[in-house]
Amino acid sequence: MASRKNRNIYKSNQKNFQTAPLEYLSWEQIQTIHATSLKILEQVGSIIHHEEAVDMLAAAGARVEQGKRVCIPAVLVEETIRTAPYSVTIYNRRGEAAMLLEENNVYYGTGSDCPNLLDSETGERRPFLYKDVEDSIRLVDALPNIDFTMSNGLAADIDQETQYQHKYATMIRNTTKPQVITAGDRASLIDIIDMAACVVGGREALQQKPIFVLYDEPTSPLVHSREALDKLLYMAEHTLPINYSPGMMAGATGPVTIAGAIALANAEILTGLVLHQLKTPGAPFIFGAGMSPMDLNSMQPTYSAPEAMISQAGLCQMGRSLYHLPTWGFAGCSASKLADEQAVNEASKYIMMAAWMGTNLAHDVGYLEFGLTYSYNLLVICNEIIGQVRRMMEGITVDEDHLAFETIQRLGPGKSFLSDEHTMKYFRENWRPDITNRQTYEKWKEKGATSMGQRARQKIREILAAHQPEPLSEDTEQQIEAILARVKRT
């Protein structure tokens, strides 16, 4: 990871988007929201259900009321912001740098813990099963524009007490790509870290080249549970990357106004950041939250709503521009119950918004029904959309060869460029679709007159029938099995 001291000379080995990130907030508005968050922390305070965390804050100058309500002074927040690294690199299973979380690099991935699956074969909504976890991660492994995986679903057919460990074993076995993980508590987190360490060659190797980010949550408004803080402090102690992300329902567990929701979520994230950096200054921390407005007709948090996207844009702007931290957010998700026109409309807008925002980690690709249902079909369609968006965001290369003056001069008026060597050289710069149909009407009819949804379903069948993830070594498999056996006994 890069320190703040060399942030101006440290350069990405990834190609940043050529366009500037979308900015909803003026610098004055950013400062005003930040000041409001500091007032919330100092004057309203937070409930901290963790003795070590309360003691750490008190020792650092926070005011503790009634044992658990803690008011954090602004000066402490400002000090700890400065110690967190501005850049975090996440590696794949092979030890290769896969995601450089800084500036406006954008990486797309799936979500976790959906209780239901929209079955791609039957079209029916049914409980998510353990085999579905495996299948969904194999799909991620095969899809070129999905950069990281989460577990995607809650497996209804395995022991709920140990399912986080079993899901992680399935994740690490079925993709070489980086992961964002969830854990029920500190104990399950330790088991997951032990499994990851088996794969990469030990705890020290994992710290040097982390292959996952932990997703952790406070409880809005302004409550921090023992379980969440246990995980936060453990990750800090072992210098492994974490995202401490509120899941606010604006209008229910937070203000309904966008500015108010951002200010409150920011205060909750900063509480986690302060504790995280007090535990281990310089430990990697990813900044972001979900602030979905409550729909008063359905009483559901609609995180594909325009206001949710705008809120995320504002918060990401603060994380990137004011705090100089890697950012976290959403993309490719929908409130629809089917992978239909509504789903594609909402998912594609969020994918584009994540690109415009410069959200470093954009998760929940493939989510339907406010995160209650997962869809392979939507995942495959979003993979296509992400490819399109990435090509659009690359910008326009303007140099002597791309301006093609010599080619234009050589061919002159009325000549075809089709077979020219310049065309052959640069033709592959154009984005090439996978399940998007560009045939004539007659060819489309000849090949079955399929919809994009049907072609996505066929793509799913092909991947699940043929794709084999890179296997782990036999020794690593035995170590993972030993950890799972240990979990079952405890």
KAFENTA-V396125 format. One line per field, one symbol per residue. ss: DSSP state (2 for helix, 1 for strand, 0 for the rest). psi: psi as a letter, one per 20 degrees, with the letter a starting at -180 (. if undefined). burial: I if it has 16 or more other C-alpha atoms within 10 Angstrom, else O. Layout:
ss = ???
psi = ???
burial = ???
//
This chain:
ss = 0100000000000000000000000022222222222222222201110022222222200011100011100222222220000011111000001111100000111000010111000000111002222222222222000001100010000000002222222222220001111000022222222222222200222222000111110010001102222222222220000111001111000100022222222222222222222220000011110111111000011100022222222222222222000111110000000000222222222222222220001110001122201112222222222222222220000002222022222220000000002222222220000000000022222200000222222222222222000000022222222222222220
psi = qprhhkhiipqqjqoqqhqqqpohqrhghghggghgghhghhhgrqpologggggggghijqpppkhhopopqhhgghghhiipqipppprahijpphoonrckpppqaaaqkpiqpophghjqprqprhhhggghhhgghiohjohrqaihrooijrphhjhgghhhhhghhjqiqrqprqqhahghgggghgghhhhikrgghhhhmqirpppqproqpkporggghggghghghjlqqqpnoqmqnpifjrqhqgggggggggggghgggggghhgnpiqpppprrpmpqpoigikqonjjqhhgggghggghgggghgilqqrqbrqkrqiqirmahgghggghghggghghhkogoorjpiprlkjipqohghggghggggggggghihappoaghhhkghgggghaqjqpigjqhgghhjhihppprgjppjrrgghgghjilqrhghhgghggggghhhpoqpqrqhggghgghhghhhghh.
burial = IIOIOOOOOOOOOOOIIOOOIIIIOOOOOIOOIIOIIIIIIIOOIIIIIIOOIIOOIOOOOIIIOOOIIIIIIIOOIOOIIIIIIIIIIIIIIOIOIIIIIIIIIIIIIIIIIIIIIIIIOOOOIOIIIIOIIIIIIIIIIIOOIIIIIIIIIIIOOOOOOIIIIIIIIIIIIIIIIIIIIIIIOIOIIIIIIIIIIIIIOOIOOIOOIIIIIIIIIIIIIIIIOIIIIIIIIIIIIOIIIIIIIIIIIIIIIIIIOIIIIIIIIIIIIIIIIIIIIIIIIIIIIIIIIIIIIIIOOOOOIIIIIOIIIIIIIIIIIIIIOOIIIIIIIIIIIIIIIIIOOOIIOIIIIIIIIIIIIIIIIIIIIIIIIIIIIIIIIIIIIIIIIIIIIIOIIOOOOOOOOOOOOOIOOOOOOOOOOOOOOIOOOOOOOOOOOOIOOOOOOOOOOOOOOOOOIOIIIOIIOOIOOOOOOOOIOOOIIOIIOOIIOOIOOO
//
